[in-house]
Amino acid sequence: MLPIDDEARDLAHWEAAEEGAELIRDGEHPLAVHELLRQIEADPSNPYAHYFLGTAFFETGELLKALKAYLQALEIKPDYLGALNGAGWSLHSLGRYREAQRLGRQILLKAKEDPDALHLLGLCHYAMGEGAAATGYLNRFLATRPEIEVAMEVDGLLKVLRGETQQLDESQDD
């Protein structure tokens, strides 16, 4: 539990970042970036503004900017699981799987069955050709009961790992 002053400051930071978060939810990513940068200029110590800025950048494919924003949020609030996950997914998207795995394992030390971390770790191991580890993490991820679309995608990867089906080459999709 945070002391009262820290709790009040944390709530104020959250409320200040809410507008940016709502813009992201509405798909207004450029407006969210503008709003969140404005919030960060007003208060550079707001971890939520940095986190949501990372999310807006991630959604627009600006992965290095996203990673930088997530890492800034973590510098301010080292135990922020959302920022750890965001940084991990940014690293995964950049093909930096070992670094993403380190963050995923760090999250699991804090939250043993964090669905995002399990999914991240499973996909990193899959991308690196480490089938047994990928299978373990992806099965644990499915046990968290994710949304059906994601569950179906992961189930398909598990079938590939078990040799029940072949992965489609992207060139075959056309």
N, C-alpha and C positions, 0 to 999 in steps of 0.2 A: 504494500500500500504506500502510495506517495504521501509525503507530508502535505498539509493543506495548501501551502504556498505553491509547491510543485504541482499539485493536483489542479489548482486554479490556473496556473500558467499553461499546463498541458491542455486543459479545456479551452483556454483562450486561443492557443495555437490551432487546435482542431477547428474551432469555429471560424477562425480567420481563413483557413484553407478550404472550408466547405464550398464556397462559390466555385473555386477551381475544380473541385471534385465533381460538382453537379454538371459543370460544363463538359468534363470528360465523359460522364455518364450519358450526356445528351449527344455525344459525338462531335462536340465543338472544340476539337483539340487546339487549333491555333488561338482561339479565344482563351482557352484554359491556360496555355503557355503564357500569354500576355498577363492574365490575372495573377497567376502564380508567381511570375517574375516580379510583379508589382508587390505582392505580399512579401516576397523574399527581400526585396529592396527595403521595405518598411521594417522587417524583422528577420534578419538573416539566421536567427537561431530557431526558426520554426521548422521542426523536422517534417511535419505533415505537408507543408508547402513544398519542400524539396522532394518528398516522396511522390506527391501528386504531379509535380513537374516531371519527375522521372517517368511516371505512368503516361503522361501526355506525350512525351518524347518517344517512349516505347511504341505507343499506338501509331505514331506517324513514321516509325521505322528509323528514327534517329537514335540508334542503339548506344553509341558512345556518349551522347548527351544524356540519355536515360541512365546509363551506368554511373556517370559522374553525379547526377542528381541523387540517385539512390545512395551512393557512397557518402555524399554530403549529409544526407539524412542520418546515416549510420554514425557519422562522426559526431553528430549532435546527440543522437539517441542510440547507443550501441546495441541495445536489446530489442530494437524495433524489427519484429519478425516480417512485417510487410516489406520493409526496405531490404532486408536480407533476401527475401524471395524475389523481389524485383531485380536486385543486383544479380542474383543467380540466373534468372531467366534472361537477363540481358547478356550475361556471359555465355549462356547456352546458345543464344541466337547469333552471337559473334563467333561461335565455334570454339570457344575457350572452355572446353568441357571439364578439364581437371580443376580449374578455378571454380567453375559452377558447382562441381561436386563438393569441394571444400565448404562452400557456403551452405549447400544442402545438408551436409553432415552437421554443420554448426547449428542449423535450425532444428534438426532432429534431437540434438542435445538439450534444447530448450523445450521442444514440443514433439514428443516421441512419434506421433502419428500425423504430423502436419501433412495434409493432402498435397499441397503445392510442392513441398520439399520431396515427398515420395515420388511424385510425378516427374519432377525435375531430375532427380537422381536416376530414375528408371530410364528416362530418355537420354541422359548423358551416357550411361553405360551402354545403352542400345547403339548410340551413335559411334561409340568407341569399339563396338564389336564384342562387348563383354556380356554375352547372353545370359549366363547364370545370374549375375548381379542384377541385370536389367529385369529379368523375370521376377526375382524376389521383390524388388522395389515396386514394380508395376502391379504385382498381385496385392501387395500391401496397400497400394494406392486404390485399387478397385474395392478393397474392403472398407474404404472410407465412404463408399457410395457416392461417387461423383455424378455430375450431370450426365444424362444418357448419351449425349453426343460424344463427350470425352471418354466415357466408359466404353463405347463401341470402338472408338479409335484405338484405345489401349488394348481392348480384347483382340483386335486385328493384329496388333504388334505381337501380342503373346502367341497368337496362332502362327505367325511367321517364326517366332523363336522356337516353338515346338515342332516346326517343320510341317505343319498341317496345311499351309498355304505359302505361296511365294509373294514377296513384296513386289508390288508393281513398280516398274521403272517409270519415272516421270515421263519419259519419251513415249511410253506405251499408252499414256492417258489420252493423247491427241487423236 
